[in-house]
Amino acid sequence: MDFVSIDFETANEKRNSACAIGIVTVNENGIKDEYYSLINPMMRFSSFNKRIHGITEDDVIEAPTFAELWPTLGNYLSNKMVVAHNASFDMSVARATLDHFNLEYPNLDYLCTANISRNVWPQLQNHKLNTVAAHLGFTFAHHHALEDARVAAKILMKAFETYGTAELDIFLKKCNISKGKMFERGYVPPRVKRKKQSAKLYLK
């Protein structure tokens, strides 16, 4: 399956404060392309976020803004299957930043590798990116946007391998998950479908 894996880092608690992005494109042969850029969010950095990812105001002084990067980012994302670990965060960063700059939303489908991991490897203590990566033997520098995007891509590829299929529809059916969608000024999140319980017969 062809897909694009993404990860954002943010400068502070605001979802429109993206300060770095990593993108990894994948086809049937594996990782095809990688892209990384710092982003100047044009706002303050919180000490909490700086401790997480190590990016500071000085690092992004000469970095492009999200609006300046969007023609490149849009080419990667538009009309693609996009994946992210905890996709609700990364998609909300994308939407909030697009709203901030009054840019048009791309049309895309998306999946969350955290939700997928809960289904494929339910025995894990938790399904944080570093926990799943350690279980699968992947080493990486956590909270670097490109490294995180690369590991999320590897997790999805491993999940497909574990379920023995390269077909998205078959995989989603086995995971009991529906894909999310983003479209102009709207979105539908991916859903974990509840399994139907068989009827029980109770006799007195």
N, C-alpha and C positions, 0 to 999 in steps of 0.2 A: 504493500500500500504506500502511495505517495502522501507525505504529510510534512508540515512545518512545525517545529517545536520552538516555543518562545519563553523568555523569562525577562521580567522587569525588576529593577531595583528602584526604590523611591527615596527621595531626599528627606521626607518627613511623613507624618501620618496622613497627609492629603493624597488622594488617589491621582491627582493630576500633577504630581511632583516627580515623575519618572526622571531618573538620573543616569540610567544605563539600560541597555537592551541587548540580549543575546538571541540569535536566530540560528536554527539548524534545519536544513532541508534534507529530507530522506526520500529515497526511492527504493525500488525492489532490490537494489544492490547494496543498500546501506546508506550511510551519511554521504551526501552529495556536495553540500556547500555549507559554509558557516559565515555568520556576520556578527560583528560586535561594534557597539559605539557607546561612548559616554554621551550624555544628554545634559544640556544646560537647562535646568528647570526654572531658572530665573526666580528662585525663591530660597528661603532659608533651608539649611540642613539641620535636622535635630541630632543631638548627641547620641540618642538611642540608635537611630538609623546608621549613623557613621560608625558606631561600634559594630553593627551587624555586617556591613559590606565594605567598610574602609574607604569609601569615596567621600571626598570633602569638597567644599566650595572651590578651593584652589585647583582641584583636578578638572573641574568642568568650565573654568573661565573661558577657555577658547573652544569648548565643545559646541556643536550645533544645537539649536533648539529642536524640540519634537516636530514643530511645523516645518522646519528646514529639512528634517530627516524623512518626513512623511512620504514624499514621492518614492523614496527607496523602500521604506517599510511597507507601504501599500502594495508595491510590486511583489513583495514576498508573501503578503497575507491575503490579498484579494482573491476570492473564488478558490480558496484552498481549504484543506482540512488542517486545522491548527490544534496543537496540543500544548498543555502546560500542566505543571504539577500545582495543585490548588488553583485551577483555571479561573475560579470565581474572582480571585485577586487579580491575576494578570489581565483578564478581560475587563474588569472594572477600571484598572489603570488605563487601558487603551480607550475605553469609552469616555472616562472623565477627561482625559487629555485631549481627545478629539473634540469633545464638547468645549473645553477651555479655549481651543484655537478655532472653534467653529468650522471644523473639517468634517467632511462626509465620512460616515461609517463605511467600512468595506463590507461586502457580502462574503461570509465565510461560515463554515461549520467548525465546531470545536469539541474537544474531549478533555477530560480531566484525568491525568495519570494517577492522582491520589485516589480517586474513586475506583479506577480500574484496578489499582493495586489492592484495595480492600477486598475486591472480588477474587482476584487471582491468587493472592497470598494472604488469606484471612488469618493465618496463624501468627502474624507479626504483632509485636507489642503495640506498635503504632505504625502509621503509614506516612510519616514525614519523609521528605526526599532523601535525607541522609540515611534514615533507617532502611528504606527500600534499597537504596544503592548499596549499602553494606551487605544486606542479605544476598544481593545478586553479584557481589564481588566487584562493584564499580568504585573506583577511587576518583575523587574530584575535589576541587576547592569550592566548598559550599559558599553560597551567596555571591559568587561571581556570575554575572548574568549568562555569559556564554557557557560556562561550565555547567550551570544548572540546566540550561536548555539542552545541552548535549546529553546529560544524564537522563532527563525526562524522555528524550527521544529513544535512548537505549532501553529504558524501562518499558516503553510501549512496544518496541521491537521484541523484547524478551517475553512480554505478555502474549503477543501474537504467536511466538514460537511455543510457549507453554500450552496454549490452546490448540496448537496444530493447524493453524489456518493463516492465510494471507488475505482472506476476503473480509472486508470491513463489516458487511451485513451479518455474516456468520459469527464473527468475533463479538459484535455488539449483542447478538442474540444469546450467545453463551455467557456474556457478562451481565445480561439483563439490564443493559444501559442503553439509553437513547442519546444521540448526539445533540449538542446545543447548536444554536445558530445566532449569528449577528447580522443585522441588516440596518438600513438607514434609520437611525434614531430608535432602534429597538433591538431586543435580543430575547432568545429563549434558552435557558440554561440546560445543560445535559441532565438527564434524570436517571436515577437508579430505580428501575421498575420493581414494584413489590411483587413477589411471587404469589400466585393465587393459591390459597389454601384449599385443600380438598374438603368437601363437606363431610362432616362426622355424623354418624347416626347414634343417638343415645336412646337406650331402651330402659324402661322402668322394670 
